[in-house]
Amino acid sequence: MTTRPYTGIWPVAPTPFHDDGRVDLDGMRRVIDCMVDQGVDGICILANFSEQFLLSDDERAQLTRASLEQAAGRVPVIVTISHFATQVVEDRAAEAAAMGAAMVMMMPPYHGAILRADEQGIFEHFQRAGRAGNIPIMIQDAPMAGTTLSIPFLVRMAREIEQVKLFKIETPQTAAKLRALIEAGGDAIEGPFDGEEAITLIADMDAGATGTMTSATLPDLIKPAVTAHLSGDRQTARAIYRDLLPLINYENRQCGWRSCKVVMKEGGVIGSDAVRHPTRPMHPAQRAELLELAREVNPLALSWGR
């Protein structure tokens, strides 16, 4: 069996706001500390689940610096740098590397419903980001980008762009795409990951995923399943996952990025579960059901700050 260097659970950190919508940098630092205590193998910031598309460039820079300074090398940090403009991605990659990021994550360039790049444009987009930052890149293959990234094209980028090493696959039928990618790319696929709050974790790990990018709601509870599966104990992994699936499913299918904020506010990690308009706050009944499911499994985020 091929041993791949990137493994484990690398959750996405939420971006906390004050009730009036201002970025809460002290809350961001507490989120990082909580995630370290959750036992995560790495942390991803400024992802879609972090509401990155609701942040200004200045806020992004502040959050990046605060997160990396707070992590202080305790765990590696991935900085998401997705943007349609290649020059912006280059600047973000260089900035993240200069601040001490372990790697960057990016989607293929897109804007709105119809603006896309062709394969050569996508290749150059990632190539230039790699040269600018010169740290590992995780390609995020997600439906939001509206771009089909074929297996041959992903393998080409893995083999021809030195910094492209990791792949976060979030497309429909994730397990099938992961399996095909690993079979076609071999050792060039150094970090095959899934995402989507681990909604298809076991199938994806059965297909060869060595890591997962969950939310920060319950990584301390999911990690034992990941560890068991990586060690060959699939039955234990399945049993752990089965007990967590109601909460994972509710988070993924009903709540989105609001879920982690609600749990972390309840647990005293952050002071507000505010989201920025036009996203609407969670309905009180939905919030109550989420917390009911969370209390049944008791993730660390539900009590960390109490």
C-alpha positions in Angstrom: 0.0 0.0 0.0 1.2 3.5 -0.8 2.0 5.6 2.2 0.7 9.1 1.7 2.2 12.1 3.6 -1.0 14.0 4.2 -3.5 12.3 6.5 -6.0 12.9 9.3 -8.6 15.5 10.1 -8.1 19.1 8.9 -11.3 20.9 9.8 -12.4 24.3 8.5 -12.5 27.1 11.1 -15.5 29.3 11.2 -15.0 33.1 11.0 -16.6 34.7 14.1 -18.4 38.0 13.9 -19.7 40.3 16.6 -23.4 40.8 16.7 -23.0 44.0 14.7 -21.2 42.1 11.9 -17.6 43.2 12.7 -14.9 40.5 12.5 -14.2 39.1 16.0 -10.4 38.6 16.0 -10.3 37.6 19.7 -13.0 35.0 18.9 -10.9 33.8 16.0 -8.0 33.2 18.3 -10.3 31.2 20.7 -11.5 29.2 17.7 -7.9 28.2 16.9 -7.2 27.3 20.5 -10.4 25.2 20.7 -9.5 23.4 17.5 -6.0 22.6 18.7 -7.6 21.1 21.9 -9.9 19.1 19.7 -6.8 17.2 18.5 -7.0 18.2 14.9 -4.1 17.4 12.5 -4.4 20.7 10.7 -6.7 23.7 10.4 -8.1 25.4 7.3 -9.1 29.0 7.4 -11.0 31.3 5.0 -12.8 28.5 3.2 -16.3 28.6 1.9 -17.5 27.3 5.3 -15.6 30.2 6.8 -17.8 32.7 4.8 -14.7 33.8 2.8 -16.9 35.4 0.1 -18.3 37.8 2.8 -14.9 39.2 3.8 -12.9 42.2 2.6 -9.3 41.8 1.6 -8.2 43.7 4.7 -10.3 41.4 6.9 -8.8 38.3 5.2 -5.3 39.6 6.0 -6.2 40.3 9.6 -7.8 36.9 10.1 -4.8 35.1 8.4 -2.3 36.8 10.6 -4.3 36.3 13.8 -4.9 32.6 13.0 -1.3 31.8 12.1 0.1 33.7 15.1 -2.4 31.9 17.5 -1.7 28.5 16.0 2.0 29.2 16.5 3.2 26.1 14.8 1.1 23.7 17.1 -0.7 22.5 14.0 -0.3 23.3 10.3 -2.6 25.9 8.8 -4.1 25.9 5.3 -5.1 29.3 4.0 -7.8 29.4 1.3 -6.9 31.8 -1.5 -9.6 31.2 -4.2 -10.3 34.0 -6.6 -11.1 34.5 -10.3 -8.1 36.8 -10.9 -4.8 35.0 -11.1 -2.9 38.0 -9.9 -5.0 38.1 -6.7 -4.4 34.4 -6.2 -0.6 35.0 -6.6 -0.7 37.8 -4.1 -2.7 35.7 -1.6 -0.4 32.7 -2.0 2.7 34.8 -1.4 1.1 36.5 1.6 0.0 33.2 3.1 3.5 31.7 2.7 5.2 34.8 4.2 2.9 34.6 7.2 3.8 31.0 7.8 1.0 29.0 6.2 1.7 25.3 5.7 -0.2 25.2 2.4 -3.0 27.0 0.5 -6.3 25.7 -0.9 -8.0 27.0 -4.0 -10.8 26.3 -6.4 -10.5 26.7 -10.2 -11.2 30.3 -11.2 -14.8 31.2 -11.6 -17.1 34.2 -11.1 -20.8 34.2 -11.0 -22.9 31.8 -13.1 -21.0 31.9 -16.4 -17.4 33.2 -16.1 -15.0 30.2 -16.2 -11.5 29.5 -17.5 -10.6 26.8 -20.0 -8.2 24.0 -18.9 -5.1 25.8 -20.0 -6.2 28.9 -18.0 -6.9 26.8 -15.0 -3.5 25.1 -15.3 -1.7 28.4 -15.5 -3.8 29.8 -12.6 -2.6 27.0 -10.3 0.9 27.0 -11.7 1.4 30.8 -11.0 -0.1 30.4 -7.5 2.4 27.6 -6.9 5.3 29.7 -8.0 4.2 32.8 -6.0 3.8 30.9 -2.7 6.1 27.9 -3.2 4.1 25.9 -0.6 1.8 22.9 -1.2 -1.5 23.5 -2.9 -4.7 21.7 -2.2 -7.1 21.7 -5.2 -10.7 22.1 -4.0 -12.9 20.3 -6.5 -16.3 21.5 -5.4 -19.6 22.1 -7.3 -19.6 25.8 -6.3 -17.0 26.5 -8.9 -19.2 25.1 -11.6 -16.1 23.6 -13.3 -15.6 20.0 -14.2 -12.1 18.9 -13.3 -11.4 15.6 -15.2 -9.3 12.9 -13.7 -6.6 13.2 -16.5 -6.5 17.0 -15.9 -6.1 16.6 -12.2 -3.4 14.0 -12.6 -1.6 16.3 -15.1 -1.6 19.1 -12.6 -0.3 16.8 -9.9 2.6 15.7 -12.1 3.5 18.9 -13.7 3.0 21.6 -11.0 5.4 20.9 -8.2 3.3 22.5 -5.5 0.0 20.7 -6.3 0.0 17.8 -3.9 -3.5 17.6 -2.2 -7.0 17.2 -3.6 -10.2 17.9 -1.7 -12.9 16.2 -3.6 -16.5 17.3 -2.9 -18.3 16.5 -6.1 -21.3 14.1 -6.4 -20.1 10.5 -6.1 -17.0 11.6 -4.3 -15.8 8.1 -3.5 -15.8 7.1 -7.2 -13.8 10.2 -8.2 -11.3 9.7 -5.3 -10.8 6.0 -6.4 -10.3 6.9 -10.0 -7.9 9.8 -9.1 -5.7 7.6 -6.9 -5.6 4.8 -9.4 -4.6 7.2 -12.3 -2.3 9.4 -10.3 -0.5 7.0 -8.0 2.2 8.6 -5.8 1.6 12.0 -7.4 -1.7 12.2 -5.3 0.0 12.9 -2.0 -3.2 13.9 -0.1 -6.5 12.6 -1.3 -9.2 14.2 1.0 -12.9 14.5 1.2 -15.0 17.4 2.6 -18.6 18.3 2.9 -18.6 17.9 6.7 -17.6 14.2 6.3 -21.1 13.3 5.0 -19.6 10.4 3.0 -16.6 9.7 5.1 -16.5 5.9 5.2 -17.2 5.5 1.5 -14.5 8.0 0.7 -11.9 6.4 3.0 -12.8 3.0 1.5 -12.0 4.6 -1.8 -8.5 5.6 -0.6 -9.0 9.0 1.0 -6.3 9.5 3.7 -7.8 12.7 5.1 -11.0 14.7 5.7 -11.9 18.3 5.9 -14.8 18.5 8.3 -16.3 21.5 10.1 -14.9 22.4 13.5 -18.2 21.2 15.2 -17.1 17.7 16.1 -13.6 16.8 14.8 -12.6 15.4 18.2 -15.4 12.8 17.7 -14.8 12.1 14.1 -11.0 11.7 14.4 -11.1 8.3 16.1 -13.1 7.0 13.1 -10.4 8.4 10.7 -7.6 7.0 12.8 -9.2 3.6 13.1 -9.8 3.4 9.3 -6.3 4.4 8.5 -5.0 1.7 10.8 -7.1 -0.9 9.0 -9.9 -1.2 11.6 -12.8 -0.5 9.3 -15.5 -1.9 11.6 -14.5 0.4 14.5 -14.5 3.3 12.1 -18.0 2.4 10.9 -19.3 2.0 14.4 -18.0 5.4 15.5 -19.2 7.1 12.4 -22.7 5.6 12.7 -23.2 7.2 16.1 -22.2 10.6 14.8 -24.1 10.5 11.5 -27.3 12.2 12.7 -25.4 15.3 13.7 -23.1 15.2 10.6 -26.2 14.9 8.4 -28.1 17.6 10.1 -25.1 20.0 9.9 -24.5 19.3 6.2 -28.0 19.1 4.9 -29.9 21.6 7.2 -27.5 24.2 8.6 -24.3 24.8 6.5 -21.7 27.1 8.1 -24.1 28.4 10.7 -24.0 25.1 12.6 -20.4 25.4 13.9 -21.0 28.9 15.1 -24.2 27.9 17.0 -22.4 25.0 18.8 -19.3 27.1 19.5 -21.4 30.0 20.9 -23.3 27.5 23.1 -20.0 26.1 24.3 -18.5 29.5 25.1 -15.9 29.4 22.4 -17.2 32.5 20.7 -19.5 35.3 21.8 -21.9 35.4 18.9 -23.1 33.1 16.2 -23.8 36.0 13.8 -23.6 35.5 10.1 -23.4 38.3 7.5 -26.3 39.4 5.4 -27.7 38.1 3.1 -27.2 34.9 5.0 -30.1 34.5 7.5 -29.6 33.4 11.1 -30.7 29.9 12.0 -34.4 29.6 12.9 -34.8 29.0 16.7 -36.4 25.6 16.1 -33.6 24.5 13.8 -31.0 25.8 16.4 -32.7 23.8 19.1 -32.7 20.6 17.0 -29.0 21.1 16.2 -28.1 21.5 19.8 -30.2 18.5 20.8 -28.2 16.3 18.4 -25.0 17.9 19.5 -25.7 17.2 23.2 -26.4 13.5 22.4 -22.7 13.1 21.4 -21.1 16.0 23.4 -18.4 17.4 21.2 -15.7 19.4 22.9 -16.9 22.6 21.2 -20.1 22.4 23.2 -18.3 22.9 26.5 -14.8 24.2 25.7 -15.3 27.7 27.0 -17.7 26.9 29.9 
